[in-house]
Amino acid sequence: MTNQMEYFRPTPPPKKKSKMPLIILAGFLLLLLIFIIILLITREMWLPLVDGGKSKTQTANTQMAFSTTLEQLNLQQYQIFTKTSEGMVKATQAYKATQLIDQANTKVAQKTLASQETATQAAIVTATQQYLSNLSDQINQIESNPPLFGPKTTALLMDNSGFVQDVQANVKLKNFIAQADFYVPYSPEEGSWDIGFFFRNFENGSDYRLVVTSHGMYYLMTILQNNQAGMYISSVNNLNLEIDQVNQILLYVQDSDGYFVVNDQLIEKLDLSQITQAGDIYAFSGAFNENIIVGKSVKLENFTVWAVP
């Protein structure tokens, strides 16, 4: 039997590390630091090389040129801004001037329109006055001739007979002037009344009936063969309404026109084109039953009729 011994390999001793790489690295860093210091010290010398070989003067000139260009750009911008501002100011002034001109033109137009309206109104007044003056002259000229009827004075008695109280002129006229003075029979508190003319009264029962009431209204009724064919209603604002006062009614008829005058005031121009034949004329009172107080009477004076050539 062989005795075997356990074999142990000895551990080799550790190797010593070399310090040479550290020395080399430290030397390199030292050289780099020296180089950097040299560069910083000699900055004025290597700066032209970095600038492409330009001198300090050239660099300064470049900087001055850049500053000059910048100033020129700033000046141009300022000039542009100034011109723009001036333009805005001028535009604002022009707009305000335009507004002032428009306002002035508006005022002138308003004054012109007002002047035109005033002139138109004045022209209307003048034309109306001239028209009434001419109408008055015509009436006065016609009334300067001898009348065909009148003047007639009487009393129109109110009764309950149902018939209108009237005075007949016994004429046959198409164109004429009829005029009469009617006295107020009683006070407004006591009752109402009516007065007026029938005219172009024809045998077949056709005529016009002009009725004026104390209510300040007038009616122009068209009667054709005893049937009412039409009625026009309007107002009269200048009637005398107190007892025993006088209301003068004048009717000027010329062909298809009639001029209705109360107390020397033209009330209206009437359309008389529906009945054009000649006929008789009546002055009356009591056309409407509600305008009658039995036993009272309307005094009628100066009922007169003139023919119109």
Secondary structure, DSSP 8 states (H G I E B T S, - for coil): ------------------SHHHHHHHHHHHHHHHHHHHHHHTHHHHHHHHTTS--HHHHHHHHHHHHHHHHHHHHHHHHHHHHHHHHHHHHHHHHHHHHHHHHHHHHHHHHHHHHHHHHHHHHHHHHHHHHHHHHHHHHHHHHTS--SEEEEEEEEE--SSSS-EEEE----BSSEEEEEEEE--S-TTT---EEEEEEEE-TTS-EEEEEEETTSEEEEEEEETTEEEEEEEEE------STT-EEEEEEEEETTEEEEEETTEEEEEEE--S--S-BEEEEEE--SGGG--TT-EEEEEEEEEEE--
